[in-house]
Amino acid sequence: MSGPDDVALRELRWWDLDRVIALEEELFPEDAWSRGMFWSEIADTRHPAATRTYVAAERADGRIVGYAGLAAVAGTGDVQTIAVARDHWGTGLGARLLTALLRAATAAECHEVLLEVRVDNARAQRLYQRFGFEPIGIRKGYYQPGNVDALVMRSADPAQNLAEEFHG
């Protein structure tokens, strides 16, 4: 297992998509994003009016071991995706990726950040709660084709919650 020191966070780019999609399909076999969905998201990252931020977690050997994305529009951030390779669970990489997204939300002057998480993903829910996210609702059958419900969570003050995570 690798530690956090040999994993660098950087901007996710189009040439990462093969490696990202392979990880996506490994982690989310029933409801993986398509190549087109990723293309659509990263197409809105590198221009003056960009609303998306995507981050890749890459080991020194070039392996992508995580990624995350945020949409920020009109003062509201929305975590689009966050994923960590199974052999990197428990290393703090999920927290690093979420921190990068919350920093991007703060830079975009978001007053709140929303996300959906599978109701059966307790590990992710604990991470989000650690960063000040609170449950606000359920979206029935959100994850298809498995028909799994999503827990909707909200951080009412991402900048404050980010500060508390590191100083609390």
C-alpha positions as CSV (number, residue, x, y, z in Angstrom):
1,M,0.0,0.0,0.0
2,S,1.3,3.4,-0.8
3,G,1.3,6.4,1.6
4,P,0.1,9.9,0.8
5,D,3.6,11.2,0.2
6,D,4.0,9.5,-3.1
7,V,0.7,10.7,-4.5
8,A,0.5,14.2,-6.1
9,L,-2.7,16.1,-6.8
10,R,-2.9,17.9,-10.1
11,E,-5.4,19.1,-12.6
12,L,-7.1,16.3,-14.4
13,R,-6.6,16.6,-18.2
14,W,-8.1,14.8,-21.3
15,W,-5.1,12.5,-21.7
16,D,-5.8,11.1,-18.2
17,L,-9.2,9.8,-19.3
18,D,-8.2,6.2,-20.2
19,R,-6.7,5.7,-16.7
20,V,-9.6,7.6,-15.0
21,I,-12.3,5.5,-16.8
22,A,-10.5,2.3,-15.9
23,L,-10.6,3.3,-12.2
24,E,-14.2,4.5,-12.5
25,E,-15.3,1.1,-14.0
26,E,-13.4,-0.8,-11.3
27,L,-14.9,1.2,-8.4
28,F,-18.4,1.8,-9.8
29,P,-19.2,-1.2,-12.2
30,E,-23.0,-0.7,-12.2
31,D,-23.1,3.1,-12.6
32,A,-19.8,4.2,-14.0
33,W,-19.6,7.5,-15.8
34,S,-19.2,7.2,-19.6
35,R,-16.3,8.7,-21.5
36,G,-18.7,11.3,-22.9
37,M,-19.7,12.3,-19.3
38,F,-16.1,12.9,-18.4
39,W,-15.4,14.8,-21.6
40,S,-18.4,17.0,-21.0
41,E,-17.2,17.8,-17.5
42,I,-13.5,18.5,-18.2
43,A,-14.4,20.6,-21.3
44,D,-15.6,23.2,-18.9
45,T,-12.4,23.5,-16.9
46,R,-9.9,25.7,-18.7
47,H,-11.5,28.9,-19.8
48,P,-12.3,32.2,-18.2
49,A,-15.9,31.3,-17.4
50,A,-15.2,27.7,-16.3
51,T,-17.6,26.2,-13.8
52,R,-15.7,22.9,-13.3
53,T,-12.6,21.9,-11.3
54,Y,-11.2,18.3,-11.8
55,V,-8.3,16.9,-9.8
56,A,-6.3,13.8,-10.4
57,A,-4.3,11.9,-7.8
58,E,-1.2,10.4,-9.5
59,R,1.5,8.3,-8.1
60,A,5.1,8.8,-9.1
61,D,4.9,5.8,-11.4
62,G,2.1,7.5,-13.4
63,R,-0.8,5.4,-11.9
64,I,-4.0,7.4,-11.3
65,V,-5.2,6.4,-7.9
66,G,-8.0,8.9,-7.4
67,Y,-9.9,11.8,-8.9
68,A,-12.5,14.3,-7.9
69,G,-14.6,17.0,-9.6
70,L,-16.6,20.1,-8.6
71,A,-19.2,22.2,-10.4
72,A,-19.4,25.8,-9.0
73,V,-22.3,27.9,-10.3
74,A,-24.0,31.0,-8.8
75,G,-22.5,30.5,-5.4
76,T,-23.3,26.8,-5.0
77,G,-20.7,24.1,-5.4
78,D,-21.7,20.5,-6.2
79,V,-19.3,17.6,-5.8
80,Q,-19.7,15.8,-9.1
81,T,-17.5,12.8,-8.3
82,I,-14.8,11.6,-5.9
83,A,-13.0,8.3,-6.2
84,V,-10.0,6.6,-4.6
85,A,-8.5,3.3,-5.6
86,R,-9.2,0.6,-3.1
87,D,-5.5,0.0,-2.3
88,H,-5.4,3.7,-1.3
89,W,-8.4,3.6,1.1
90,G,-7.4,4.7,4.6
91,T,-4.4,6.7,3.4
92,G,-6.1,10.1,3.7
93,L,-6.3,10.5,-0.1
94,G,-10.1,11.0,0.0
95,A,-9.6,13.8,2.5
96,R,-6.9,15.4,0.3
97,L,-9.2,15.3,-2.8
98,L,-12.2,16.7,-0.9
99,T,-9.9,19.5,0.5
100,A,-8.9,20.4,-3.0
101,L,-12.6,20.6,-4.0
102,L,-13.5,22.7,-1.0
103,R,-10.6,25.1,-1.7
104,A,-11.9,25.4,-5.3
105,A,-15.4,26.1,-4.0
106,T,-14.0,28.7,-1.7
107,A,-12.1,30.3,-4.5
108,A,-15.3,30.4,-6.6
109,E,-17.1,32.1,-3.7
110,C,-19.5,29.3,-3.1
111,H,-21.6,29.8,0.0
112,E,-22.6,26.1,0.1
113,V,-21.5,22.8,-1.3
114,L,-23.8,19.9,-2.1
115,L,-23.2,16.3,-2.9
116,E,-24.9,12.9,-3.3
117,V,-23.5,9.8,-1.8
118,R,-24.9,6.2,-1.9
119,V,-26.9,5.4,1.2
120,D,-24.8,2.3,1.6
121,N,-21.5,4.1,1.5
122,A,-20.8,4.7,5.2
123,R,-17.1,5.3,4.6
124,A,-17.7,8.2,2.3
125,Q,-20.5,9.6,4.6
126,R,-18.1,9.7,7.5
127,L,-15.5,11.6,5.5
128,Y,-18.1,14.2,4.4
129,Q,-19.4,14.6,8.0
130,R,-15.8,15.2,9.2
131,F,-15.7,18.1,6.8
132,G,-19.0,19.6,8.1
133,F,-21.4,18.1,5.6
134,E,-24.9,17.3,7.0
135,P,-27.7,15.2,5.5
136,I,-30.5,17.2,4.0
137,G,-32.5,14.6,2.0
138,I,-32.8,11.4,0.1
139,R,-33.0,11.0,-3.7
140,K,-34.9,7.7,-4.3
141,G,-33.4,5.4,-6.9
142,Y,-30.7,8.0,-7.8
143,Y,-28.0,5.4,-8.7
144,Q,-29.0,3.3,-11.7
145,P,-29.3,0.6,-12.8
146,G,-29.1,-0.7,-9.2
147,N,-31.9,1.6,-8.0
148,V,-29.9,2.7,-5.0
149,D,-30.9,5.8,-3.0
150,A,-28.6,8.8,-2.6
151,L,-28.2,10.7,0.6
152,V,-28.0,14.4,-0.2
153,M,-25.5,16.3,2.0
154,R,-24.7,20.0,2.4
155,S,-21.9,22.1,3.7
156,A,-23.4,25.4,4.6
157,D,-20.0,27.1,4.9
158,P,-17.2,25.3,3.0
159,A,-14.5,27.8,3.9
160,Q,-15.3,27.5,7.6
161,N,-15.6,23.8,7.5
162,L,-12.3,23.5,5.7
163,A,-10.6,25.6,8.3
164,E,-12.1,23.6,11.2
165,E,-11.0,20.3,9.6
166,F,-7.4,21.5,9.8
167,H,-7.4,23.6,13.0
168,G,-10.1,21.8,15.0
